Amino acid sequence: MLDNAVDRTTSVNMAADERIAADAALLSEQLRVLRDRVFPPSSQKSLRTFSSGEAAKLVGVSDGYLRQLSIAGDGPQPDTGPGGRRFYSLADINALRRYLAEQARAKGHLSKARSYVKWRDLETEHLQVIAVTNFKGGSGKTTTSAHLAQHLALAGYRVLAVDLDPQASLSALFGYQPELDLSGNDTLYGAIRYDEERRPLSQIVRKTYFDGLDLVPGNLELHEFEHTTPRMLAERQAGSGADEFFFARIQAALATVADDYDVVVIDCPPQLGFLTLSALCAATSVIVTVHPQMLDVASMSQFLFMTADLLSVVRAAGGTLNFDFLRYLVTRYEPNDGPQTQIVGFLRSQFGERVLTAPMVKSTAISDAGLTKQTLYEVGRDSFTRSTYDRAMEALTAVNSEIEGLVMEAWGRGEGGGA
């Protein structure tokens, strides 16, 4: 009782900045404790293994064929559990893809080989940079970015996820606690800053527990780009200053690692600042997330007006703005909600095919997975009721497969990633 009274007195006597700093430190420590408890013993996230049926579906072969390979000792071998059940890591699955592609190429089946290993042709297929954006929070932007990046990695592409949001929610989903795990120059800002402390992006990229999926994490230092860019623009007007316009800096940084990846997914910040504009100028494609509520749609209208005005200025200054596709993704959709259904119909009547056919439905499975900083691809089906999990996974697969199809189209490939 006395301790509580002392705590209240101390709290009252604290200045506002001291109170907020103390709360931040307390919360950060509790998040660290939670991470240690959820992801023991190393406090690092790891991806679950996949059953032979799941692995076969990911690779695009039958479970019986995988069993034959395992019995014959051909290709990478899975771990065997109780009762002879076979389990594959994502690294095993990717090794299996490469093995099958080599076998197909040896037989002259080049199209089949491409269906196993979907990496882009560096000579004829450009790096696909997908910016996921909306300047209204709560539209499902980070959830969309994380699940899209993971879907593409599970499908066998080489993926780079870029967290451009100073709030670093995408980084948290990938197991990073920014104030503990990152120091200075550990975000994309380190590769696009204007001074001599700029670093190569290759030194900032971090491997993740998803084989084939790397991350450029985010934290509060990304705000620095919003503060230093106006000064650089003023210096350029005065005849000195930055060697590149601000809108070309992310594109230039990504170009230095382009040969290592097929797709880059950028989680943009929820405001239309210099970071977002630079990301849009680096993008080859854009996904705008839309929550089907009238206030959100009205907000998106303002976002589109502002974006168009600012990008026209960038284009006049020499920026290139040629998107392979621009699509609106309906998120947190409740099919039984009449007003939401009306708004989705309204959007489709206005934008036609620019609204993705598949909406991302609101799902307790995705929300529950997020409680432990996980995505639906990371948790097993046994973590939820079967119908809840299947419904959410069906929606995710539909959305991400549709976006993957647009990437294939941009590369000039046929359905299924074939040549």
N, C-alpha and C positions, 0 to 999 in steps of 0.2 A: 504494500500500500504506500509506504513512504517512498520506495523507489519510483513508483508511478508518479507521485507528486513531484519528485525531483525532475523526472523526465519531462513533465509538462512545463515546469518552470524553466528548465533549460531550453525547451522548444520555443517558449514565448520570448525568451531573451535573445534568441538567435536572430541574426539578420537574415533577410530573405534568401540571399545568395548562399549563406552558410547552411540554412535549412534545406535548400534544394540540393546542395552538394552532399549533405549528409544522407538525404534520401536516396540520391543516386548511388552513393557508395554502398548503402545497405542493400539496395535492390540488386546491384551488380554482384555482390557477394552471395546473395541468395540464389541468383541465377547460376553462379559457378557451382554452388553446392548441388543444385538440381541437376546440372550437367554431369557432375561426378557420379551422382546416384543413378541417372538414367543410362549413361554410357560408360560403365566401368569395364576394365580397370584403368584404361588409359585416358579416360575423359574425352575420347575421340569417337566420332560416329563411325559406324561401319555398316555396310549394306548386307542384308540378309542373303542367304544362298537361295537358289531356285530349284524347284523339283525338276525331274526329267521332263515332265509334261510342259511346265512353264518354259524350260530351256528350249525344247523342241519348237514351241510356238514362236519364241523370239527369233530362233535361227531360220525357221521356215521349212522344217522337215518334220517327219512323223516321229512320235515317241519310240515306235518300234525300230526305226532306223538308227536312232541314237543308241538304243539298247544293243543293236548289232555291232555298232562301232565300239562300244564299251567292251563287249564280250571279246571282240577280235583284237582289242588293244590298239585300235587305230585312232590317231588324233589325241588331243588332250583328254586325260582320264578324270572323271568326277570323283568326289569323295563318296564313300559308301556308308550309309547309316544302318541302323537296326533293320533287320528283315531284308537287307540287300537294296534298300532304297537309295537311289543315286541323286546327289545334289551338286549343282554347278554354281560357282561364283560367276559374276559378270565377266571377270577376266578369263575364266574358263570358256564362257560362251563366245567371247570375242576371239579367243584362240581357235575355237572350233570353227567359227566363221572363216578365219584365214585358212585353216586346213582344208575345208570344203571348197573354198575358192581356188586354192592351188590345184586340187584334184580336178575341178571343173575345167580350169585353164589347160591342164595337161591333156584333157580330152577334146580340147577345142571348143568347149562350151562357154564362150566369153560372156554371153548374156546371163547365163546362170551364175557364173563367177561374180558378176556385178551385183546380182541379187543377194549374195552372201556378204560381200564387203562393199558397202555403199559409198565409200569415200569418193569425193569429187575428183574429177580429172583436173589437175592443176593447170593444164594448158587450155582447156575449153570451157570449164565450169568455174564461175567466179565464187569467191567466198560469199556466203549468204549471211548478211547481218540483219537480224530481226530486232527492231526496237519495239518494246511493249510499253505503251504510254497512255496516260490520262492524267490531267492535273487535279483530279478530285480523288481524295483518299477513299479507301474502302471499295474500290471498283474491282478488286481481285487481281490487280496488276502483278504483284509479287507471286501470288499463288499460281497465276498463269505462267509467269516466266519460269518458275522452278519446275513445274510439271512438264512444260514444253521442253526445257533443256534435258530433263531426265528421260522423257519419252524418246527424244532423238538419240541420246546415249544408249538407251536400251535397244534401240533399233540398229545400232552399230555405227553411227556417225561419230566423228571427232568434234566435240562441242566445247565451246568456251562460253561460260556464263559470266556476265559483267554486272556487278552490283553498282549502279550509278546513284543510288539513293543514300544520302547521308544517314538515314535512319537504319540502314543496313539489315533490313528484314530478310533479304535473300541470303545474305551471309550467315545470319542466325539459323536459317533453315539448313544450311550446309555445315552447321556445327561450330561456327565461329562466334565468339563473343568479342566484339570489336575492341572494347576498352581493355581487354585482357590479352587477346591474341594478336593484335596489330599494333605496330608502332608507326612512326612517321614514314611517309612515302610508301606505304604498303597498299595503297588503293590506286585506281586509275589516275588520280591526280598526280601521283609520282611520275607518270609517263607523259603527262600533258601540261605540266607546269611550265612557266616561262623563264625560270632562272636556271643557274648552273647545277642545281640539285636534281634536275630531271634524270630519271632512270629508264633504262630499256624496259619495255613492257614484259619481256621474257623473264626478267628478274622479279617481277611482281606476281605473275601467274602462279597459282597454287594448285597442286593436285588435290582431287577430292576422293572420297571413298567410292565414287562411281567410276569404274574403269572407262577411260575415254572421255571423261567430263572434267574439265579444269575450271577454276574460278578466279576472277579478279574481285577480291572482296571490297567492301565499302565501309566507311566510317565517317565521322564528322569532318575530317579534313577535306572532303569533297567540296564543302562550302567555300574553301579557299579559292576555287576556280571562279565562283560567282563574284568574289571580292577583287581578285587580281585582274580579271579580264577587262573591266571598265578602265582601269589604269593603263593597261597595255593598249587599248583602243585609243585612249587620249594621246599616248606617246607616239603611236603610229601616225595619228593626224598631225602631230608636231614634227614628223619626219624621222622618227627613230622608233625603237621598240621591238616588238615580237617578230620572229622570223616567219611565222605562219599566222594567218587569220585564226581566230578562236574556233570557227566552225570547221576547220580542217584538221584540228589537232587529234581528235579521237580517231578519225579515219587514218591519219598518218601513223598513229600508234598501233592500230590494228594491222596495218599493212606489214609491220615488222614481224608479226607472228602468223600471217595469213596462211602460209604453207603448212602449218601444223594443224589446221582446223578445216572443217567443212561448213559449220554453222556457228555463228556467234549470236547469243541471245542477250540483249541488253535490257535490264530492268531500270527504266528511267525514273527519275525523281518525280514526286507529285506536284510539280510546278513547272511553268514554262520559262526556265532561265537559260543561261548560257550552256549549262551541261546538257539539258534536253535538246536545245537547238543543235549543238555539236553532235549529239547522238543521232538526231534525225538526218543530219548531213552525212553521217557515216553509214547510215542504214541503207540497205538495198530493199528492205520491206518493212512495213509497219503494221502492228496490231494495236488497235485502240479498244481498250476494255470499256464496256458499258453496262452499268447496273440498270435494269429496266424499271426505273422510277422516274417520274416526271421531272423532279428537281435535278436528278443526275443527267437526264437528257438535255435539260436547259443549260446545265453547266457545260456539257459537251459541246453545245452550240457555240458558247463563248470561247471554249478551248480551240475549236476549229477556226473561228474568225481570227483569233490572236495568232494561232500557228501559221495560217495562210499569210497574214500581214508580215510577220517576222521572217518567214521563209522567202517571201518575195524580195525582201531587202537583202537576204543572204544570196539569193540567186543573182540579183543585180550586182553584187560585189564579187561574183565569180564562182559561187558555190554551185555544185551540181546536185540536182534533186530528181533523180530518175529511179522511182520505186518499181520493183518487179511486181509488187502487189501491196495494196492498202486495204485492210479488212477491219471490220468492226466485230468484236466478239461480245456476245451477250453473256454476262456472268451473273452468278448467284441467282439463277433463274428458277422460279417456282412455277411449274407448268399448271398447277391448279389455282393459281392466283389470277383472277380475271383481269384486273387492271394491268398486271405485268404482261399478260398475253396480248392485250390490246396495244401496249407500247411496243412490244416486239413486232407486231403486225405493222404498226406505223413506221418503224425503222426500216423494215423490209420493203414497204411501199415506197419509201424515199430513196433508199440506197441500193435496192435490188441485190445483186450478187455480191456487192461489197460487204454485206452482212454475212458472216460465216453461217452456213447451213446448220451446223451443230452448235447449240448453246451449252454453256457450262452450268449445269444445274446446281442449285444450292444443296449441299450434302453434309449431313452430320458426320459422315465417315472422314471427309477431308478436314472438317473442324476438329474432330477428336484426335486425328493424327497430328494436327498442328500443336496440340497441347504439349507434346513431347518433341517439338521442333522436327517433325517428320512429315513426309508427303505420303500420298496414298501408294506410290510405287515402292515405298520402303517398308510398309507394314504388311503383314500377311493377311490372308483372307480370314483366318481364324480369329482375328482381333475384333471382328464385327459380326453382326448378323449377316448371313449370306446375301439376302436381298439388298440390304443397305450397301454392302461393299460392291456387289455386282452392278447396281444401278450407278453408283459413282464412277466405277471403273469404265463402264460402258460410255458414260458421258465424256470422261477424260480421253478415252481412246478415240472417240468420234471427233472431238475438237482437234486433238494433236495430229491425228492422221490426216485431217483435212488440211492443216497447215503444212504438214510434211508433203502432201500432194502438190501444194502450191510451190514449194521449194523444188520438187522434181520438175514441175512445169517450167519454172524459171531456168532450170538447167537443160531443158530440152529433152528430158527423159520420158519414157512411157510410164504407164501405171506400174506400181510395185518397185520402182527404182531400176528397172531394166534399161539396157542401152537404147 
